[in-house]
């Protein structure tokens, strides 16, 4: 078995505001995940990918226009208590995003995985997180985790962005499986705690453990995890301690668009939300919505058009 060096990096959480608005706590908790597609800030600092430099046409005006559109989405279809974001370059993006208008609507806290990746993971929240940690398996993709308490119930959320399918297929699969091993290792030690794992997995569920996500029969979770995949099931009943309920696999809860990512003429369900057995014992999933219609309109820096090549996914819990 390949040995993966696991690292934990503590993150200092930036508090936007700690004031109490005096409102009664709601009964439902809403969590969204959204790959915002290479959302870079307007500072040229050497981390940018090709196509996102000043000489490519990226500018402060275009940056602010993208932020303005995202703010409008957060006031509308993306409104949630916690939003997990992928492909965010820096904490500056979150600082600039959360203007006074969004703060008045409750968006007061944010966290980012750090400046070591140009397409980092991040979160913004209306609920103050407890411990926030960045995890790395020795590859460029960083996982952000945060602990929350909501109406006396605890929840740990993992935000991830797995390796895409650009480049060598075997290398891509290996990177995704390295990430799966990291997540299995982290969460197996806290299997009695409610966990949600969400983000852009860049792969769909297979029937054999040859990529990041594998369908597990009852009692098969340990076998799937041993072979380097995250075990998932469409059935929330009878999960073992290592297997996750994959809400996209349960069609009875899913509404909205036909998929989360549109590429090469067809939809893919790359953006997923997983719940462990302990989370299902504390929370009841009400719905999972793929937020959008038609197909996603990818952002085009040359045309200054589009939004993201992914749809957001929004989970409502009670």
N, C-alpha and C positions, 0 to 999 in steps of 0.2 A: 504494500500500500504506500502511496506517495505521502510523504510527510510535509504538511503545509505549515509554514511559520505563521502563527496567529499573533496579532498585536492588538492591544487596546490603547486607545488614546483618549484621555479625558478632555472634554470640551467645556470651555467656559460659556455658559448660557448668557445671552444678552437679554435683559428684561426691558421691554418697551415701556411697560407701565404696570404698576402693582395696585392701582386704585380699584375700589369695589363699586360697581354701578348699582348695587342694591336690588337687582332683579332676582326673582325666585329662580332656583335652578330648574332647568327643563328636565323632562322625563327621558328624552331621547338624546343620544350621542351620535353625531354625524362625523364620519371620517372620510376624507377624499384623498385620492392619489392622482398625480398628474405629471406626466413628462412634458415639460414646457418647451422642449426642443432648443438646445443650445442658447440659453438665455444668458448672454454675456453682458457685463457692465460696460460703461463707456470710458474705462481707463485702459490704455494700452500698456500692459505690464509683462508681456511675453508669454502669458498662459493661453492666449487665444489660439483656436484652431484655424486652419486655412479657411479663408473666406470671411473672417470676422475681424479684420484689421481696419485701421483708418483708411488705408489705401484701397480696401475692398468696398468702401462706401459705408461701413458701419460708423455711426456718429451718435452724438448725444441726442439729437433730435429723433433719430430712429429708435434709440434705446428708450427714451421717454414715451414714445408712441406705443411701443410694446408693453411697457409697464402700465400705461393708461388702459389698454385693452384688457390686461390681466386683472386690473383693479375692478373694471366693470363686470368681469366674469365672477369675481369673488363677491360682488354685491348681488349677483343673480344666481345663475345655475350652479356655480361652484361654492356657494355659501355653505360652510361647514364649521364644526367646532375645531377640527384639526385637519390641516391640508399638508400632505406629504408631497414634496416636489423633487423632480429629478432633472438633471442637466442645468443646474444653476451654478454660474461660475464662482460667485463669491458672496460673503456676507453683505457686501455693499448693495447687491441686488435686492436683498430682503429689506435692508435699511431704507432704500429708495422706494421700494414697493409700498411699504406700510406708511402711507401718508396720514395726515390728520383725519381724512374721511374714513379710512379703514380702521384707524384706532378708535374712533367714535363708535364704530360698529363692533368693537370687541377684539380686533386683532392686535394683541399687545405683546405677544412673545414670538420669538423666532430663534432658530438655531441652524447652523450650517456645518457641513462636514470638514470644512477647512480649505485652505488654498492650495493643497497638494494635487488637486485634480481640476481641470478646466470645466468639467461637467459633474459637479458635486451633487450630493443629496442634501435636502434641507427640509425644514418644516416651519409653518406658521400656525399659530394657535390662539384660540380664545380662552384656553384653559392653561394655567401656569404649570409647566412640566416640573417634575422633580429632577432626578438624576438624568443627565443627557450625556451620551457616550458615543464616540466614533470607533468603529471596529474595522480592522483591515486584515486581509488574508495574504498580505504581501503583494497584492496586485493593485492596479490603479483604481479599482472600484471600491469605494468606501461605504460602509453601512452606518447609518445614523439610528441610534435607539434613544427612546425617551420614555420615562415613566409618568403616568398621569393618574390622578385620583378624581373620580367623577361621582358625585352623590354617594360617597363612602365606598365606592368600588374601585379597585386598582386595575390598571391596564398598562402593559408595556408594548410599545409600538416600534417595529423595526421598519425603516425606510431603506429600500435598496434599489440599485440600478445595475443589472447584470450586463455582461459583455454582449455587444450587438453581434449581428451576423456578417459584418463587414470584415473582410480579410480571410485568413485561413480557417476553414471550418473546424478542423481538429483542435487548433489553438483556442478558438472561441468556445468550443464545448468544454475544453479543459478549464478555462477560466471560470465558466459558469459553474462547473462542478466544484472547483476550489471554493467558490463563494457559497455553494450549497453546503459543503463540509463545514465551513466556518459557522454558518447559521445553525446547522444541526448541533454543532459543538456548543455554541452559546446557549441555545434554547433547551437542550436536553438537561442542563443543570438546573433549569428553572421551569420544568414541565408542569409543576403544580401551580404556577402563576399564570393568570390570563395573558395571552400573547396574541397580537395581530402582526402579521408579516405582510407588507404591501409594497408595491412599486412596479417597476418595469423589469420583468423577468427575461425579456427578449427571447422567450421560447414558450412553447405550449406543452401540455401534459402528454407524456408518452406512456406506453404500457410496459416499458422496460427501463431500467435505470441507466440510460445511455445519454442523458442530458440532466438539466437541473431539477426538473419536476417529474415525478413518476407516480402513476396511479398505484395505490397500495390496497391490497385486499385486507380484510380484517386480520389483525395480528401480524401483518407483514411490515410494519413500520420500521422495526429495527433492522430487518434484512435490507430494505431499500436504503436506509440511512448508511448502513455499512458499505454499500456499493456507491456512495457518493452522491445520492440524489435526495431531494426533499420529498418525503412521502405525503401524498394528498389523497383525498377521497371526496366523492360527490355527496356522501351521506353523513350528516352530522351525528348520527346515532352510532354508538359502539366504537368510537375512535379509540385507538390505543394512545399511549402518552406521547408518542413521537409523530403521529400522523395528524395532518392539518385538514380541516374542512375547507375546500376550495369553493368559494361561493359562485364563481363563474361556471363551475361544473353542475351546479344545481339550478336548472332552468326555471324552477318554480319561483325563484326569488329575483331573477334578472329582468330588468326592463331597460328600454332605451335603444341605442344603436346596435347594429349587427356585429360589431367588434370594436376593439380599442385602438387598433393601428392598421392603417391601410397601406399596403405596399405591393408592387407588381400586380396590380389588378385584383387583389383580394384582401379581405380582412383577416387579421390575426388577433388572438386574445393574449397579448403580451402583458398587459397591465392587469394585475390580479390582486385580490385580497384574500389572505389565508387566516383562519382562526384555529387555535389549538383547543383541546378538549376543555381545559380550565376556563378559557374565554367563553365557551358555549355554556358552561355551568353557571357563569355570572351574567351573561348577556344573551339577549334574544335578537338574532338578526331579523330585521323587518323587511329590508329590500336592498338590492344592489343595483344601482343605476349606472349605465354607461352614458355619460352626459354628452349628448350630441345627436345630430341627425344627418342623414346622407353619409358623407365620409369626411375625415379631418382635412382641413386646408393647411398644408405645411407652410411654415414661414419661409418666405423667399426674400433674402436680403437685397438681391438685385432689383426685384420688382417692388420691394417694400410692401409686400402683401402677405396674407395668411396669418396664422396664429400658432399652430403646432401640428405636427404630423400624428399626434396621438389625441384620443379623447380621454377626458378624465373619467375616473370611476369613483362612485360615491356610495358608501355603506352607511345605512341607518341601523342603529342598535337601540334596544330598549331594555 
